[in-house]
């Protein structure tokens, strides 16, 4: 939900203790879904603050930049994900 998510991930990773872990769970645009389904899912979840631009962000890539031992798992047909990383 935060437009400056890359900066937040950078600062959060710097604040972690050695071997500390950061985890993000959020929505994403599934790779092969037609746009009408994506737009419908965004509409359904709009009361929770979802918008199409949020589903297009890729915070897990920022985590890979600033943290070691990262993981990325998709759920619900790729519409949600959990990404984690550990500080060296």
N, C-alpha and C positions, 0 to 999 in steps of 0.2 A: 504494500500500500504506500510505501515511501518512495517518492520519485528519485531520491538520491541514494538508492539502495547500494550502489557500488561503494560509495563513500562510507556508508554505515557498516558494510561488511569489512572494509579495510580497517576502520577504527575498532570495530568489535574484535577482529582478529589480533590487533595489536594489544588490546586490553586483556586477552586471555592469558591465563597462567600457562607455563609449559605443560604440554599434553592436555590442555583444556580443549573443550569441544564446543562447536557451534552447530546448531541444527536449524534448518528453515523448512517449513511446510507451507505450501502455497498452491495456487492454481497456475496452469500453463495451457497454452494452445496445443492440443494434440497434433502430432505430425500429419496424420492422414485424414483427419475429420473434415467433412465439407463445411464451408463457412456458415451455412444456415444452422447446422447443429451447434457450432461454436457460439454463434450469436444467441441461439436459444438458451444454451447453458449460462451464458453471461447474463441474459435477462432473468433467468430463474434465481441466480445468486446475487443480483444487483442489490437487494436489501442488505447484504453483508459487505457492501463496499466494492464489489467486483466491477471492473470495466474491461473493455477489450484490450486497452494498452497494458494493463497489468498481466494479462495472459500471454503477452508477447515478450515480456522481460525474461531474462535468463540469469537469475542470481547465482545459480550453481556454477556458472562460468567464472564469476567473480570469486567465489569460494575457492575454486581451483587455482586462482592467481595468488591468493593470500594464505591458504592453508594447505597442509599436507594431508595425506591419507583421506582423501575426499571420497564420498559415495553419493550416488544419485539413483533413486528408485521412483518409478512412475506407478500410479494407481488409478483406478476408475477409468480405464481406457486411455490413460495418458492425460486426463484433465487435471489431476493433482500430482504432486510430487513431494518427496522428502529428500533433502540434500544435507549432508553433514561433512564436517572437516575437523581435523585435529591440528593444533599448533605443535610444531616441532619442539 
